[in-house]
Amino acid sequence: MLQASGAAPLVAQAREAPPNIVFLISDDHSAPGLGCYGNSAIQTPHLDRMAREGMRFNKCFVTSPQCSPNRSSIFTGCAPHTTSTSRLHTPMPDWEPSFLEPLKEKGYFVGAYRKVHQGAAFDKRWNYYGSAKASFDEFFDKRPADQPFFLHVGFTDPHRPYADGAIAKPHDPAQVTVPAHLPDTAAVRKDLAHYYDEISRMDSECGRVFDILRRRNLDRNTLVVFTGDNGMPFPRAKGACYDPGLNVPLLAWWQGRIAAGTVKEDLIAHVDLPVTWLEAAGIAKPAKMQGRSFLNLARGSGAYAPRTEICAERNWHDNFDPIRAVRTHRHKLIFNAAPHFPYRPAWDLEGSPTWKSYLEEARKGLLSEQHMRLLDPSRPILELYDLQADPNEFHNLAASPAHASVLAGMKMRLSKWMHDTLDFLPPGKTRPGEPGGREWPLSL
């Protein structure tokens, strides 16, 4: 793995040359799915070591609990609806800039492996694009030795479908941790064990990337970032705006620049990633990007204005379900713009053993009240949760008189974001913060 030593001379070295950047991104992976996030049952030694030698962020959130829309935010630094990429599989428009262009202008050699998911035209923006079977060494063989590089590795694990044999020593279903939003059944446990297996397989591939950096003496000025593209492919997670769908792992490692073993509770949004990389490369934030750099937070020096909220959206996946959400450290507001629809899982979840078990438990009358609520024929327009008292988001406080002021404040936050980012849905308040604004007719 990477070794955190020799900090003092490396600081001077990093000032002289822009860092290489390696970005590792898993596919359908919630934050609890790593050992370093407290999961003692899962086998992720390489990423756990990265966390020990670098920084772990506990409150990193996607802009969308869907694959390609959220990935577009990572490239553009904008909400998906701002760039017309809010629907699953929508290719990045040719006219939308990404962080790749300023990096290339700075002299970076940019390359990618595997899943980028922004369309065929976008794939041509890379200097190098590796096939699914290409060795990671190929990029390093082809990159000009005198240029800094940005390498994107988009793993396809732990995306469904699942099967036995992903790793030599599979996880024991009896040892997995069943999240509170899922029923604890044998089928769910086996499904979670397969999920763990694919995460472990992905962890091994991360280890191969780390080995290459060390072997080629590239670890001394390389910023490595790991995250997930959206939450785990299970009910109430992927495709939903509850925390299991939005909260993903985020690890950062940079020898001599990021202190080992540090943990941050600051709110981080995926739109912040490209702004951070550009600042690390010495490039000013493009005017259109909505994110904010957390480079100084990661380095532990310099000014940093912490976020007070993150916002997210869900639109078309395999079905149309427009949802908006705003989350602070304490509260979450979810706006279901089509409340007459029931919860409908994405197609890969719909055919999963977990969803089949969920429905079977409901048929037998064995589901808890909290789990049964997911099967209601419709949903409330607004859902308000106190995450401190109710981290599982089971108790909707939107109609509570005692929380009326909190609800009003959260609606204003969400409305302002929708207004400022040119959302195609009407915000809860028109012209938020301006005279003449009107309360949304469908609000509680």
C-alpha positions in Angstrom: 0.0 0.0 0.0 1.1 3.6 0.3 3.4 4.8 3.0 2.9 8.1 4.9 6.4 9.3 5.6 8.7 12.1 4.8 6.1 14.9 5.2 8.3 17.9 5.4 10.2 17.7 2.1 7.1 16.5 0.3 5.3 19.7 1.2 7.9 21.7 -0.7 7.8 19.2 -3.6 4.0 19.5 -3.8 4.3 23.2 -4.1 6.6 22.9 -7.1 4.6 20.5 -9.1 0.8 19.8 -9.4 -0.2 16.5 -7.9 -1.2 13.4 -9.9 -4.8 12.5 -9.0 -6.3 9.0 -8.9 -10.0 8.7 -8.5 -11.5 5.3 -7.6 -15.3 5.0 -7.6 -17.4 2.0 -6.7 -20.9 1.2 -8.1 -23.9 1.1 -5.8 -22.1 1.3 -2.5 -23.4 2.9 0.8 -21.0 4.3 3.4 -21.4 1.4 5.9 -20.0 -1.1 3.4 -16.4 -0.7 4.4 -14.5 -1.9 7.4 -13.2 1.5 8.1 -16.8 2.7 8.6 -17.3 0.3 11.5 -18.3 -2.8 9.6 -16.3 -5.6 11.2 -17.7 -8.3 9.0 -16.6 -7.0 5.6 -13.2 -7.8 4.1 -11.8 -4.5 2.8 -8.2 -4.4 3.9 -6.8 -2.0 1.2 -9.4 0.7 1.6 -9.3 0.3 5.3 -5.5 0.9 5.1 -6.1 4.0 2.9 -8.4 5.3 5.6 -5.8 4.7 8.3 -3.1 6.5 6.3 -5.4 9.2 5.1 -8.8 10.8 5.8 -12.3 9.4 6.1 -15.3 11.6 5.6 -18.4 10.3 7.4 -20.9 12.6 5.8 -20.3 12.5 2.0 -23.5 12.6 -0.1 -24.3 12.1 -3.7 -26.4 14.7 -5.7 -28.6 11.8 -7.0 -29.1 8.2 -5.8 -28.8 7.2 -9.4 -25.7 6.2 -11.4 -25.2 8.4 -14.4 -26.9 11.5 -13.0 -24.7 11.6 -10.0 -21.6 10.8 -12.1 -22.4 13.8 -14.2 -22.3 16.0 -11.1 -18.8 14.7 -10.4 -17.6 15.7 -13.9 -19.4 19.1 -14.1 -19.7 20.2 -10.4 -23.4 20.9 -11.0 -26.7 19.4 -10.0 -27.9 16.9 -12.7 -30.9 19.0 -13.6 -28.6 22.0 -14.3 -26.8 20.1 -17.1 -29.9 18.2 -18.5 -28.4 14.9 -17.2 -31.0 14.0 -14.5 -32.4 10.9 -16.3 -30.5 7.6 -16.1 -28.3 6.9 -19.1 -28.6 10.4 -20.5 -25.3 11.2 -22.2 -23.4 14.3 -21.2 -24.3 17.1 -23.7 -21.4 18.1 -25.9 -21.7 21.7 -24.8 -21.4 21.0 -21.1 -17.8 21.6 -19.7 -16.3 19.2 -17.3 -13.2 19.4 -15.0 -11.3 17.5 -17.7 -10.9 20.5 -20.0 -9.1 22.8 -17.5 -6.9 19.9 -16.4 -5.8 19.1 -19.9 -5.1 22.8 -20.5 -2.9 22.7 -17.4 -1.0 19.9 -19.0 -2.6 16.9 -17.4 -2.8 13.5 -19.1 -6.3 12.2 -18.3 -7.4 8.6 -18.5 -10.2 6.3 -17.5 -10.9 2.7 -17.0 -14.3 0.9 -17.2 -17.4 2.7 -16.1 -17.7 6.4 -16.8 -21.4 6.3 -17.9 -21.5 9.7 -19.6 -22.0 8.5 -23.2 -19.8 7.6 -26.2 -19.1 11.2 -27.1 -17.8 12.0 -23.6 -15.5 9.0 -23.7 -13.6 10.8 -26.4 -12.6 13.6 -24.0 -10.1 11.3 -22.3 -6.5 11.0 -23.6 -6.7 7.4 -22.7 -9.7 5.1 -22.2 -9.0 1.5 -21.1 -11.2 -1.4 -21.9 -12.8 -3.5 -19.2 -10.1 -6.1 -19.5 -7.1 -3.7 -19.9 -4.4 -3.9 -17.3 -4.1 -0.9 -15.0 -0.4 -0.8 -16.0 -1.3 0.1 -19.5 -2.3 3.7 -18.6 1.0 4.2 -16.7 3.0 2.8 -19.6 1.3 5.2 -22.1 1.2 8.4 -20.0 4.0 10.9 -20.8 6.5 10.8 -17.9 6.8 14.6 -17.9 3.1 15.3 -17.4 0.9 15.1 -14.3 -2.0 12.7 -14.7 -5.6 12.2 -13.7 -6.8 8.6 -13.6 -10.4 7.6 -13.2 -11.1 4.0 -12.3 -14.9 3.2 -12.4 -15.5 -0.2 -10.9 -18.7 -2.1 -11.7 -18.8 -3.7 -8.3 -20.9 -4.0 -6.2 -23.6 -3.5 -8.8 -26.1 -6.3 -9.4 -26.6 -9.0 -10.5 -24.9 -11.1 -7.8 -23.7 -14.7 -7.9 -21.6 -17.1 -5.9 -17.8 -17.1 -6.6 -17.0 -13.4 -6.5 -14.1 -14.0 -4.0 -12.3 -17.1 -2.8 -13.5 -16.7 0.8 -17.1 -15.5 0.6 -18.7 -13.7 3.5 -20.9 -15.7 5.9 -24.5 -14.5 5.8 -24.7 -15.1 9.5 -22.1 -12.5 10.1 -23.4 -9.6 8.0 -24.9 -6.5 9.5 -28.6 -6.1 8.4 -29.4 -2.4 8.1 -32.4 -1.2 10.0 -34.3 -0.4 6.8 -34.3 -4.0 5.8 -36.0 -7.1 7.3 -33.7 -9.6 8.9 -34.4 -12.8 6.8 -32.2 -15.6 5.5 -32.7 -14.3 1.9 -31.7 -10.8 2.8 -28.6 -12.0 4.7 -27.5 -14.1 1.8 -28.0 -11.1 -0.6 -26.0 -8.8 1.7 -23.2 -11.4 1.8 -23.0 -11.3 -2.0 -23.0 -7.5 -1.8 -20.1 -7.8 0.6 -18.3 -10.2 -1.7 -18.3 -7.8 -4.6 -17.1 -4.9 -2.4 -14.2 -7.1 -1.3 -13.4 -7.9 -4.9 -13.4 -4.2 -5.7 -11.2 -3.6 -2.7 -8.6 -6.1 -4.1 -8.5 -4.1 -7.4 -7.9 -0.9 -5.5 -5.0 -2.7 -3.9 -3.6 -3.3 -7.4 -3.8 0.4 -8.2 -2.0 1.2 -4.9 0.7 -1.3 -5.7 1.3 0.3 -9.1 1.7 3.8 -7.6 4.2 2.5 -5.1 6.1 0.3 -7.6 6.5 3.2 -10.0 7.4 5.7 -7.3 4.3 7.8 -8.0 2.9 7.8 -4.5 5.0 10.7 -3.3 2.9 13.3 -5.0 -0.4 11.7 -5.8 -3.8 12.5 -4.4 -6.0 9.4 -4.2 -9.7 9.7 -3.7 -12.2 6.9 -3.2 -16.0 7.1 -3.2 -19.2 5.4 -4.3 -21.5 6.6 -7.0 -24.8 6.1 -5.1 -26.2 3.9 -2.3 -26.4 0.2 -2.1 -28.7 -1.7 -4.5 -31.3 -2.5 -1.9 -34.8 -1.2 -1.0 -34.9 2.3 0.5 -31.3 2.9 -0.7 -30.4 3.1 -4.4 -32.9 5.3 -6.1 -34.3 6.7 -2.8 -33.4 10.0 -1.0 -33.0 8.4 2.4 -29.5 8.3 3.8 -28.8 4.7 2.6 -29.2 6.0 -0.9 -27.3 9.2 -0.5 -24.5 8.7 2.0 -21.5 7.1 0.4 -17.9 6.4 1.5 -15.3 9.1 0.8 -11.6 8.5 1.5 -8.7 10.8 0.6 -5.0 10.1 0.7 -2.1 12.4 -0.1 1.3 11.6 1.4 2.6 14.5 3.4 -0.4 16.7 2.8 -3.3 14.8 4.5 -2.8 13.7 8.1 -3.1 10.0 8.7 -6.0 8.5 10.5 -8.2 11.7 10.5 -12.0 11.6 10.4 -14.2 14.5 9.4 -17.9 15.0 10.1 -18.3 17.9 7.7 -21.0 17.7 5.0 -19.4 17.0 1.6 -21.4 16.8 -1.7 -20.2 15.1 -4.8 -20.3 18.4 -6.7 -17.4 19.4 -4.4 -15.1 16.8 -5.9 -14.1 18.5 -9.2 -13.6 21.9 -7.5 -11.3 20.2 -5.0 -9.3 18.5 -7.7 -8.9 21.7 -9.7 -7.7 23.6 -6.7 -5.2 20.9 -6.0 -3.9 21.4 -9.5 -3.7 25.1 -9.1 -6.8 25.9 -11.2 -9.4 28.4 -10.3 -13.0 27.2 -9.9 -15.0 27.6 -13.1 -17.9 30.0 -12.8 -20.6 27.4 -13.6 -19.5 24.9 -11.0 -21.8 24.8 -7.9 -19.6 22.9 -5.6 -17.0 24.1 -3.2 -13.5 22.9 -2.6 -12.7 21.0 0.6 -9.0 20.9 -0.1 -8.1 23.0 2.9 -10.3 20.9 5.1 -8.4 17.8 3.9 -5.0 19.4 4.3 -5.9 20.9 7.7 -4.8 24.4 6.8 -6.2 27.5 5.2 -9.7 28.9 5.1 -12.6 26.6 4.7 -16.3 27.5 4.9 -18.2 24.4 5.9 -21.4 23.4 4.2 -24.7 23.8 6.1 -26.7 21.5 3.8 -26.5 19.2 0.9 -29.2 18.8 -1.7 -30.2 15.8 -3.9 -32.6 14.8 -6.6 -34.1 11.7 -8.1 -35.9 11.7 -11.5 -36.2 8.9 -14.1 -34.5 5.7 -13.4 -36.5 2.7 -14.7 -39.6 4.6 -13.7 -40.4 8.3 -13.2 -40.3 9.4 -9.6 -39.3 13.0 -9.2 -38.0 13.6 -5.6 -36.0 16.5 -4.1 -34.2 16.5 -0.8 -32.2 18.8 1.5 -30.2 17.5 4.4 -28.4 19.4 7.2 -26.5 17.8 10.1 -29.7 17.5 12.1 -32.7 17.4 9.7 -33.7 16.0 6.3 -36.6 17.2 4.1 -37.8 15.0 1.2 -40.2 16.4 -1.3 -42.1 13.8 -3.3 -43.3 15.6 -6.4 -45.4 12.6 -7.5 -46.9 11.4 -4.1 -49.7 9.4 -5.8 -47.0 6.9 -6.9 -46.1 4.1 -4.4 -42.5 3.3 -3.8 -41.2 1.5 -6.9 -37.8 -0.1 -6.8 -35.4 0.1 -9.7 -35.5 -3.0 -12.0 -32.4 -4.6 -10.5 -33.8 -4.3 -7.0 -37.2 -5.5 -8.1 -35.8 -8.8 -9.1 -33.5 -9.2 -6.1 -33.8 -11.8 -3.4 -34.2 -9.0 -0.8 -37.2 -7.4 -2.5 -38.9 -10.8 -3.0 -38.3 -11.5 0.7 -39.6 -8.1 1.6 -42.9 -8.8 -0.2 -43.1 -12.3 1.2 -42.7 -11.1 4.7 -45.4 -8.5 4.1 -47.8 -11.1 2.8 -47.2 -13.2 5.9 -47.8 -10.1 8.1 -44.3 -10.3 9.5 -42.9 -6.9 8.6 -42.6 -4.2 11.2 -44.7 -1.1 10.9 -41.7 0.9 9.7 -41.0 -1.6 7.0 -44.6 -1.8 5.9 -44.7 1.9 5.3 -42.5 1.4 2.2 -45.4 -0.5 0.7 -48.1 2.2 1.1 -50.1 2.9 -2.1 -49.0 6.5 -1.9 -46.6 8.7 -0.1 -46.7 12.1 1.7 -45.7 15.1 -0.3 -43.3 16.1 2.4 -41.2 14.0 4.7 -39.3 15.7 7.6 -36.9 13.7 9.8 -34.9 14.6 12.9 -31.7 12.6 12.1 -30.4 13.0 15.6 -33.4 11.3 17.2 -34.3 9.2 14.2 -31.3 8.3 12.1 -33.2 5.6 10.2 -35.8 8.2 8.9 -38.8 6.3 10.1 -40.8 9.0 11.8 -42.2 11.7 9.5 -42.5 15.0 11.4 -43.8 17.2 8.5 -47.3 17.4 10.1 -46.0 18.0 13.6 -46.9 21.5 14.9 -43.8 21.4 17.1 -41.6 21.2 14.0 -43.4 23.8 11.9 -40.5 26.3 12.1 -38.0 23.6 11.2 -40.2 22.6 8.2 -40.5 26.2 7.0 -36.7 26.6 7.2 -36.0 23.4 5.4 -38.5 24.2 2.7 -36.8 27.6 2.1 -33.4 25.9 1.9 -34.7 23.4 -0.7 -36.6 26.0 -2.6 -33.6 28.3 -2.9 -31.4 25.4 -4.2 -34.0 24.5 -6.8 -34.4 28.1 -7.8 -30.6 28.8 -8.0 -29.8 25.7 -9.9 -32.5 26.0 -12.5 -34.5 23.0 -11.5 -37.3 22.0 -13.9 -39.7 21.2 -10.9 -41.5 24.1 -9.2 -39.8 24.9 -5.9 -41.8 24.9 -2.6 -41.6 28.6 -2.5 -41.4 30.7 -5.7 -38.7 33.4 -5.5 -37.4 32.2 -2.2 -36.2 35.1 -0.1 -37.6 37.7 -2.4 -40.7 39.9 -2.2 -43.8 38.4 -3.9 -42.8 34.8 -3.4 -45.8 32.4 -3.1 -46.2 29.3 -1.0 -46.5 26.2 -3.0 -50.2 25.1 -3.3 -49.4 21.5 -2.4 -47.4 22.2 0.7 -48.6 21.1 4.2 
